[in-house]
Amino acid sequence: MKALIAHADDELVKWGWQPGEGRTLPPLNHKEFKEAWITWLKNGAYAPSN
């Protein structure tokens, strides 16, 4: 769990918020993403098959 939470701060993940010219930013900022990521992990990290 700690490693997955730390992954949210990985340089490659953070690159999503500095994607470069002509690329679209994610719909939420990094702080909001990390909060949602932690919530998702703590609630079982459910991923539907479809």
C-alpha positions as CSV (number, residue, x, y, z in Angstrom):
1,M,0.0,0.0,0.0
2,K,2.8,2.4,0.9
3,A,4.5,1.8,-2.4
4,L,1.3,2.4,-4.4
5,I,0.7,5.6,-2.5
6,A,4.3,6.7,-3.2
7,H,3.8,5.9,-6.9
8,A,1.5,8.8,-7.2
9,D,4.5,11.1,-6.7
10,D,6.7,9.3,-9.2
11,E,8.3,11.5,-11.8
12,L,6.6,9.7,-14.7
13,V,3.2,10.1,-13.0
14,K,3.8,13.8,-12.3
15,W,4.8,14.3,-15.9
16,G,1.1,14.1,-16.7
17,W,0.7,17.6,-15.3
18,Q,3.5,18.9,-17.5
19,P,2.8,17.1,-20.7
20,G,4.3,19.6,-23.1
21,E,2.9,21.8,-25.9
22,G,-0.2,20.5,-27.7
23,R,-1.1,17.9,-25.0
24,T,-4.1,18.1,-22.7
25,L,-3.8,18.3,-18.9
26,P,-5.7,15.8,-16.8
27,P,-9.1,16.9,-15.6
28,L,-7.9,17.3,-12.0
29,N,-4.7,18.7,-10.5
30,H,-2.1,16.4,-9.0
31,K,-3.2,16.9,-5.4
32,E,-6.8,16.0,-6.3
33,F,-5.5,13.0,-8.2
34,K,-3.5,11.8,-5.3
35,E,-6.4,12.1,-2.9
36,A,-8.6,10.1,-5.2
37,W,-5.9,7.5,-5.7
38,I,-5.5,7.0,-2.0
39,T,-9.3,6.8,-1.5
40,W,-9.5,4.2,-4.4
41,L,-6.6,2.1,-2.8
42,K,-8.1,2.2,0.7
43,N,-11.5,1.1,-0.7
44,G,-10.2,-2.0,-2.3
45,A,-8.9,-0.7,-5.7
46,Y,-11.9,-2.1,-7.5
47,A,-11.6,-2.2,-11.2
48,P,-14.6,-3.5,-13.2
49,S,-13.8,-6.1,-15.9
50,N,-15.7,-4.1,-18.5
